[in-house]
Amino acid sequence: MTNSPDADCHLKFWGVRGSVPTPGAATVRYGGNTSCVELRADGEIIVLDAGTGIRPLGLELAREFNGAGIRMTLLITHTHWDHIQGFPFFQPAYESKNTILVLGFEGARQGLASTLAGQMESPYFPIALQQMPGNVVIEELQSFDFKIGPVLVKAAMMNHPGVAVGYRLITSKGTVAYLPDNEPFHEDQNGYSRERVDSQNRNLIDFIREVDVLIIDSQYDSEEYSAHIGWGHGCVDEVVRLALLGGVKRLYLFHHDPGHDDDRIDAMLAHARSLAAGSPLEIYAAAEGEVVKLG
């Protein structure tokens, strides 16, 4: 069972919100579903995280394949609820013709499979993970370098509570870095020394260096961030600085705060662009339904 290779490589945003879904009139332009991004590249369907955005993705995949088998890979960055809560509602997992390989690192001090199954146990959900008719294969990654078909994937630990990673995906048409939950290091955070701060941020810059597309946690503005140091989320000012230092081509602000409406995100985007004025860096705010072509 194989997927038909696409004529182009592209990303599609299905969920861009952080922490909790935020439906309503104030979030219609950027969307209220939690983290989920689809990558079509080199004949592979790769889904990044399973927030509530994976539900509409599943409906679209079922329509597109129209009964034919789907083979896909789901990469989980970490098992906080806003990154896995949509999986029980993912329609392809209920069709026996489909094969879904779920990859991630250890979460919540348990194996990845135990964590994903736990949210579907009674009394939380009426259908257990084991009852899903689809061929759902869950594997816990042991290496930070691996391949999904022809796509090379590199992982790196993020600065976020618990076990959380970011992924760098290298396709034939371009490179994508997906860092949905990450807080840049600071000396006033956990008492880190200046040497450790510089070392950790150099590692992060190297991980994102010269990517075509960077999707990264930009939840707070500078004033909000000062009240949330240590929460594990990014500040838009620091995100732009890191992207400039890393020679990123396109930056997508991501993991929008549930308290930010469309106008607030517009303002944060305008501020981010002002910080990068005069540079070749292109900056956007991720929006549900947006398609980004590579190559």
BELDAMO-V106048 format. One line per field, one symbol per residue. ss: DSSP state (a for helix, b for strand, c for the rest). A space follows every 10 residues. Layout:
ss=???
This chain:
ss=ccccccccbb bbbbbcbccc ccccaaaccc cccbcbbbbb bccbbbbbcc ccaaaaaaaa aaaaaccccc bbbbbccccc aaacccaaac aaaaccccbb bbbbccbccb caaaaaaacc ccccccccaa acccbbbbbb ccccbbbbcc bbbbbbbccc ccccbbbbbb ccccbbbbbc cccccccccc cccaaaaaaa aaaaaaaacc ccbbbbbccb caaaaacccc ccccbaaaaa aaaaaccccb bbbbcbcccc caaaaaaaaa aaaaaccccc cbbbbccccc bbbbc
